[in-house]
Amino acid sequence: MFLLFSLIVSSQIALAQSEPETITGKLVSLNEKGRNKILIITTEDGEEKEFLLNSRVPIEVHAKSDESMLVDGFFVKGIVNRPNQEALMGKSFVVYPELKGRLPVGTFVKAPRKPGRSVNDHFISGEITGRGPDPDYADFERLLVTLSGKNTAPILMKKNIPVSISLSNDKYIKPGSLVTVEGTPQRNGQLTITEVTIATDEKFTPEDFR
């Protein structure tokens, strides 16, 4: 009985240690140090935190946008709801306009469960290859996302659907920008950084990336 209890407690501790942690704050600085980068932010509590980012940590710069960025040729990632086998309802999209040439192969996978997320939600990615009025639903547009080859997913989307842009160039950021740091806590108390997202208030149009 004691052994079973110990195993349960150990499993719970290991699970807690491996659960992702999110830290948000305002950007103080982001500077290069050899092949790495040093990120310094100030949290809501006024605490200054410093993170060492190796070259494998993705740093994405996000800008708010709108449906005007959902144009042919751009690579997009999105969250869609699949209420049945016949329909995909768009919920939000992130456009990657800097990707050129041979784009990554598209994907369509079920989103992992988390509080507030529908069990029917899926992650989708691919190249936008069409957009226009939906012939069956007057209140919706149809966005075509090509996953691979001729495998294309038609997605229904309402007006004013949330759209943002993801950029890799940090020239658009400035001190005070909102920063989100994702990481996994380790046994030694350190945080292994897995992703950094920095918000910018810059405005963009499709022509900026043509």
C-alpha positions in Angstrom: 0.0 0.0 0.0 2.8 2.4 0.9 4.7 1.5 -2.3 1.6 2.3 -4.4 1.1 5.6 -2.6 4.7 6.5 -3.1 4.4 5.7 -6.8 1.3 7.9 -7.1 3.0 10.8 -5.4 6.1 10.4 -7.5 4.0 10.3 -10.7 2.1 13.5 -9.6 5.4 15.3 -8.9 6.9 14.3 -12.2 3.7 15.4 -14.0 3.7 18.8 -12.3 7.4 19.3 -13.2 6.8 18.5 -16.9 3.7 20.7 -17.3 4.4 23.7 -19.6 4.8 27.0 -17.9 3.9 30.4 -19.4 5.5 33.7 -18.3 4.4 37.0 -19.7 5.9 40.5 -19.4 7.1 43.6 -21.2 10.2 43.5 -23.3 13.3 45.2 -21.9 15.8 44.0 -24.4 16.7 41.2 -26.8 20.4 41.0 -27.6 22.7 38.5 -29.3 25.4 36.7 -27.3 27.5 34.5 -29.6 25.1 32.0 -31.1 22.5 32.6 -28.4 20.3 35.5 -27.4 19.6 37.1 -24.1 16.0 38.1 -23.4 15.1 40.4 -20.6 11.5 41.1 -19.6 9.6 42.8 -16.8 6.7 40.8 -15.4 3.4 42.2 -14.2 4.7 42.1 -10.7 7.6 44.3 -11.7 10.2 41.5 -11.5 12.9 41.5 -14.1 13.6 38.1 -15.6 16.5 37.1 -17.9 16.4 34.1 -20.3 19.2 32.6 -22.3 17.8 31.5 -25.7 19.8 29.0 -27.7 19.5 28.9 -31.5 16.9 26.2 -31.4 14.3 28.3 -29.5 11.9 29.8 -32.0 11.2 33.5 -31.6 8.0 34.5 -33.4 6.9 38.1 -33.8 3.1 38.4 -33.9 1.1 41.3 -35.3 -2.7 41.6 -35.2 -4.3 41.6 -38.7 -7.6 40.8 -40.4 -9.0 38.8 -43.3 -7.2 40.9 -45.9 -4.1 38.8 -45.2 -5.9 35.5 -46.1 -4.8 35.5 -49.8 -3.6 32.9 -52.2 0.0 31.8 -51.9 0.5 32.5 -48.1 1.1 29.7 -45.7 -1.4 29.6 -42.8 -2.0 27.8 -39.6 -5.4 27.8 -38.0 -7.8 26.3 -35.5 -10.9 24.8 -37.0 -13.9 23.1 -35.5 -15.2 19.9 -37.0 -18.8 19.5 -35.9 -19.4 16.6 -38.3 -17.5 14.8 -41.1 -18.7 17.3 -43.7 -17.8 20.7 -42.3 -14.8 22.6 -41.0 -15.6 25.9 -39.2 -12.7 28.4 -39.0 -12.0 29.8 -35.5 -8.7 31.7 -35.9 -5.7 31.9 -38.3 -2.0 32.8 -38.2 -0.5 33.8 -41.5 3.2 33.3 -42.3 3.8 35.7 -45.2 7.6 35.5 -45.0 7.6 31.9 -46.2 8.4 31.7 -49.9 9.2 29.1 -52.5 8.6 25.5 -51.4 6.2 25.7 -48.5 6.0 23.2 -45.7 3.6 20.2 -46.2 0.2 21.0 -44.7 -1.2 19.2 -41.6 -4.6 18.4 -40.1 -4.5 17.0 -36.6 -6.9 16.9 -33.6 -6.1 19.5 -31.1 -5.0 18.2 -27.6 -7.6 18.6 -24.9 -7.3 21.7 -22.6 -9.8 23.7 -20.6 -12.1 25.8 -22.8 -11.2 24.0 -26.0 -13.9 22.0 -27.9 -13.3 18.3 -28.3 -14.0 18.9 -32.0 -11.2 21.4 -32.5 -8.4 20.6 -34.9 -5.1 22.3 -35.9 -4.7 22.8 -39.7 -1.9 24.2 -41.8 -1.2 24.6 -45.5 -1.1 27.0 -48.4 -4.1 29.2 -49.1 -5.2 28.3 -52.7 -8.6 30.0 -52.9 -11.2 32.2 -51.2 -14.6 33.3 -52.0 -18.3 33.3 -51.1 -19.7 29.9 -50.0 -22.4 28.7 -52.3 -24.4 27.0 -49.6 -24.1 29.5 -46.7 -24.6 33.2 -47.5 -23.1 34.4 -44.2 -19.8 32.6 -44.7 -16.8 32.7 -46.9 -15.0 29.6 -48.0 -11.2 29.4 -47.6 -9.3 26.7 -49.4 -6.2 25.4 -47.7 -4.1 22.8 -49.6 -2.5 20.2 -47.3 -0.5 18.3 -49.9 -0.9 17.7 -53.6 -4.6 17.9 -54.5 -5.7 17.3 -50.9 -7.5 20.6 -50.2 -9.6 21.5 -47.2 -12.6 23.9 -47.6 -13.0 26.0 -44.4 -16.1 28.0 -43.6 -15.3 31.3 -42.0 -17.4 34.2 -40.7 -16.6 37.9 -41.1 -14.1 39.4 -38.6 -12.5 36.1 -37.8 -9.3 36.5 -35.6 -6.2 36.8 -37.8 -2.6 37.5 -36.9 0.7 37.5 -38.7 3.8 35.5 -37.6 7.2 37.0 -38.5 10.7 35.8 -37.9 12.4 39.3 -38.2 12.8 40.9 -34.8 13.4 44.4 -36.3 9.7 45.0 -35.7 9.9 44.7 -31.9 10.6 47.5 -29.4 11.0 47.9 -25.7 7.5 47.5 -24.0 6.3 44.9 -26.5 4.3 42.1 -24.9 6.4 38.9 -24.5 5.1 35.4 -23.9 7.7 32.8 -22.8 6.8 29.1 -23.0 8.9 26.5 -21.2 9.1 23.3 -19.3 10.2 23.3 -15.6 13.1 21.1 -14.7 14.0 19.3 -11.4 16.8 21.9 -10.7 14.3 24.7 -10.8 15.4 26.0 -14.2 13.0 26.5 -17.1 13.8 25.0 -20.5 12.5 27.5 -23.0 10.5 26.0 -25.9 9.1 29.1 -27.6 9.0 32.9 -27.4 6.3 35.1 -28.8 6.6 38.9 -29.1 3.8 41.1 -30.0 4.2 44.2 -32.3 1.8 46.9 -33.1 3.1 47.3 -36.7 0.5 47.1 -39.4 1.0 45.1 -42.6 -0.7 44.4 -45.9 -0.2 41.5 -48.3 1.7 43.9 -50.6 4.4 44.3 -47.9 5.5 40.7 -48.6 5.1 40.4 -52.4 
